[in-house]
Amino acid sequence: MYDIVPDESVNDQVAALPGHALTAYAEALDVLRLAPWNGFPVNGANPDGPVRRWDFGYGHAGHALYLILEEQREVHLLLVQWFGA
């Protein structure tokens, strides 16, 4: 299991999510705690890289960008965005 470590700005970004996105975001965090490597690599030229993206919510309107620190068993949340209505 991995620990979730949010960047300072992530708390504000999560607070800005619409209410209906919060359940999907919480579910995404549950998955990231267990299997963060299942996310999409941010850099297609480095598909095994530790910077990844997890899409969440209806129509994948939410995105979480994160860094995996495998030795520490940590997932550092860098950015959380919502593009849906």
Backbone as JSON, one array per atom type, in Angstrom:
{
  "sequence": "MYDIVPDESVNDQVAALPGHALTAYAEALDVLRLAPWNGFPVNGANPDGPVRRWDFGYGHAGHALYLILEEQREVHLLLVQWFGA",
  "N": [[0.84, -1.18, 0.0], [0.44, 2.27, -0.7], [1.34, 5.51, 0.55], [-0.49, 8.54, 0.35], [0.58, 11.68, -0.61], [-0.16, 14.88, -0.64], [0.63, 17.74, -2.65], [1.17, 21.15, -1.62], [-0.6, 22.87, -3.0], [-2.6, 21.19, -3.86], [-4.68, 20.71, -2.02], [-6.23, 23.05, -2.18], [-7.03, 22.82, -4.83], [-8.59, 20.52, -4.75], [-10.6, 21.4, -3.08], [-11.86, 23.09, -4.83], [-13.17, 21.41, -6.56], [-16.23, 20.33, -8.09], [-19.11, 19.35, -6.18], [-20.23, 16.87, -7.01], [-18.05, 15.57, -8.02], [-16.45, 14.73, -5.99], [-16.81, 12.17, -4.83], [-15.91, 10.48, -6.88], [-13.28, 11.34, -6.99], [-12.37, 10.55, -4.44], [-12.58, 7.78, -4.77], [-10.63, 7.46, -6.74], [-8.33, 8.06, -5.26], [-8.32, 5.85, -3.56], [-7.69, 3.82, -5.37], [-5.15, 4.68, -6.2], [-3.71, 4.34, -3.88], [-3.41, 1.64, -3.85], [-2.61, 0.71, -6.45], [-0.81, 2.52, -8.06], [0.75, 2.49, -10.36], [-0.88, 1.8, -12.43], [-1.87, 4.01, -13.66], [-1.85, 6.41, -16.41], [1.14, 7.03, -18.23], [2.74, 10.19, -18.15], [4.63, 11.08, -19.92], [4.91, 9.91, -23.01], [7.18, 8.95, -24.26], [8.52, 7.82, -22.25], [7.33, 5.36, -20.99], [7.47, 3.88, -18.65], [7.91, 5.64, -16.69], [7.83, 7.5, -13.54], [6.05, 9.63, -13.25], [2.71, 10.14, -13.51], [-0.74, 9.95, -14.7], [-4.04, 9.96, -13.53], [-7.27, 9.44, -14.53], [-10.53, 10.48, -13.58], [-13.99, 10.34, -12.58], [-17.18, 11.04, -14.22], [-17.1, 10.57, -17.65], [-14.4, 10.87, -17.57], [-13.64, 13.4, -16.63], [-12.1, 14.46, -14.64], [-8.7, 14.88, -13.58], [-5.81, 13.6, -12.12], [-2.56, 14.33, -11.44], [0.47, 12.8, -10.71], [3.37, 11.73, -8.8], [5.26, 8.85, -8.4], [6.99, 7.52, -5.75], [8.71, 4.92, -5.41], [10.47, 3.47, -3.63], [9.92, 4.67, -1.2], [7.3, 4.11, -1.02], [5.29, 5.96, -1.7], [2.85, 8.2, -3.06], [2.9, 11.12, -4.63], [0.76, 13.66, -4.93], [0.45, 16.01, -7.45], [-1.12, 17.69, -8.97], [-4.56, 18.43, -9.36], [-7.27, 18.43, -11.43], [-10.37, 19.55, -12.87], [-12.4, 19.18, -15.6], [-14.97, 19.02, -16.37], [-18.51, 19.76, -16.33]],
  "CA": [[0.0, 0.0, 0.0], [1.19, 3.52, -0.83], [0.83, 6.7, 1.23], [-0.79, 9.67, -0.52], [1.19, 12.91, -0.11], [-0.58, 15.97, -1.54], [1.37, 18.99, -2.75], [0.47, 22.22, -0.92], [-1.67, 23.44, -3.82], [-3.63, 20.2, -4.16], [-5.84, 20.88, -1.14], [-7.06, 24.11, -2.77], [-7.59, 22.29, -6.07], [-9.65, 19.58, -4.38], [-11.7, 22.23, -2.55], [-12.54, 23.72, -5.97], [-13.91, 20.42, -7.33], [-17.68, 20.34, -7.84], [-19.53, 18.33, -5.21], [-20.46, 15.55, -7.61], [-16.76, 14.97, -8.39], [-15.7, 14.33, -4.8], [-16.86, 10.72, -4.66], [-15.0, 9.91, -7.88], [-11.91, 11.68, -6.55], [-12.06, 9.66, -3.32], [-12.36, 6.45, -5.35], [-9.33, 7.5, -7.41], [-7.3, 7.96, -4.22], [-8.29, 4.45, -3.12], [-6.94, 3.05, -6.38], [-3.75, 5.11, -6.18], [-3.09, 3.74, -2.69], [-3.16, 0.22, -4.11], [-2.0, 0.4, -7.75], [-0.55, 3.78, -8.77], [1.39, 2.27, -11.66], [-1.92, 1.58, -13.43], [-2.18, 5.28, -14.32], [-1.23, 6.66, -17.71], [2.39, 7.8, -18.16], [2.63, 11.56, -18.67], [5.56, 11.17, -21.04], [4.8, 8.72, -23.84], [8.51, 8.46, -24.59], [9.01, 7.13, -21.06], [6.11, 4.72, -20.49], [7.68, 3.31, -17.32], [8.28, 6.74, -15.8], [7.06, 7.6, -12.31], [5.05, 10.7, -13.29], [1.57, 9.51, -14.16], [-2.03, 10.64, -14.64], [-5.21, 9.13, -13.3], [-8.51, 10.11, -14.88], [-11.62, 10.06, -12.72], [-15.27, 11.02, -12.78], [-17.97, 10.77, -15.41], [-16.43, 11.03, -18.87], [-12.99, 11.14, -17.24], [-13.51, 14.86, -16.58], [-11.09, 14.83, -13.65], [-7.34, 14.36, -13.79], [-4.84, 13.74, -11.04], [-1.17, 14.15, -11.88], [1.18, 12.37, -9.51], [4.72, 11.16, -8.88], [5.4, 7.66, -7.56], [8.29, 7.26, -5.13], [8.54, 3.49, -5.13], [11.21, 3.04, -2.45], [9.23, 5.2, -0.02], [5.89, 3.68, -1.15], [4.51, 7.19, -1.64], [2.3, 8.8, -4.26], [2.85, 12.56, -4.41], [-0.19, 14.34, -5.81], [1.01, 17.27, -7.91], [-2.14, 18.54, -9.6], [-5.88, 17.86, -9.53], [-8.04, 19.31, -12.28], [-11.69, 19.11, -13.3], [-12.75, 19.82, -16.87], [-16.39, 18.8, -16.64], [-19.47, 20.78, -15.86]],
  "C": [[0.89, 1.25, 0.0], [0.52, 4.62, 0.01], [0.59, 7.79, 0.19], [-0.24, 10.93, 0.14], [0.79, 14.04, -1.05], [0.39, 17.15, -1.5], [0.54, 20.08, -2.05], [-0.73, 22.75, -1.7], [-2.82, 22.47, -4.07], [-4.86, 20.36, -3.27], [-6.78, 21.95, -1.67], [-7.74, 23.61, -4.05], [-8.73, 21.33, -5.77], [-10.85, 20.36, -3.84], [-12.5, 22.88, -3.68], [-13.32, 22.71, -6.83], [-15.41, 20.56, -7.06], [-18.05, 19.18, -6.91], [-19.68, 16.95, -5.79], [-19.16, 14.86, -8.02], [-16.03, 14.38, -7.19], [-15.7, 12.83, -4.56], [-15.9, 10.04, -5.63], [-13.55, 10.17, -7.52], [-11.49, 10.75, -5.4], [-11.8, 8.23, -3.81], [-11.01, 6.39, -6.06], [-8.2, 7.38, -6.39], [-7.19, 6.54, -3.69], [-7.49, 3.6, -4.08], [-5.46, 3.41, -6.33], [-3.01, 4.55, -4.97], [-2.67, 2.3, -2.96], [-2.34, -0.04, -5.38], [-1.69, 1.66, -8.55], [0.08, 3.6, -10.15], [0.37, 2.0, -12.77], [-2.34, 2.87, -14.14], [-1.44, 5.41, -15.64], [0.09, 7.42, -17.53], [2.18, 9.18, -18.77], [3.49, 11.72, -19.91], [5.5, 9.86, -21.84], [6.14, 8.12, -24.23], [9.14, 7.71, -23.41], [7.83, 6.42, -20.38], [6.25, 4.09, -19.1], [8.04, 4.37, -16.29], [7.35, 6.87, -14.61], [6.06, 8.74, -12.26], [3.9, 10.2, -14.13], [0.31, 10.33, -13.96], [-3.13, 9.61, -14.42], [-6.44, 9.96, -13.63], [-9.63, 9.59, -13.99], [-12.88, 10.85, -13.06], [-15.94, 10.63, -14.09], [-17.29, 11.37, -16.64], [-14.97, 11.36, -18.66], [-12.71, 12.64, -17.21], [-12.48, 15.32, -15.57], [-9.76, 14.18, -13.94], [-6.52, 14.61, -12.54], [-3.47, 13.42, -11.61], [-0.35, 13.83, -10.64], [2.54, 11.77, -9.83], [4.78, 9.98, -7.92], [6.84, 7.57, -7.06], [8.24, 5.83, -4.6], [9.24, 3.07, -3.84], [10.53, 3.49, -1.16], [7.77, 4.74, 0.05], [4.97, 4.88, -0.97], [4.03, 7.59, -3.03], [2.13, 10.29, -3.94], [1.9, 13.18, -5.43], [0.35, 15.72, -6.14], [-0.05, 18.24, -8.4], [-3.45, 17.76, -9.68], [-6.71, 18.87, -10.29], [-9.4, 18.69, -12.61], [-12.07, 19.9, -14.55], [-14.22, 19.69, -17.22], [-17.25, 19.93, -16.12], [-19.9, 20.51, -14.44]]
}
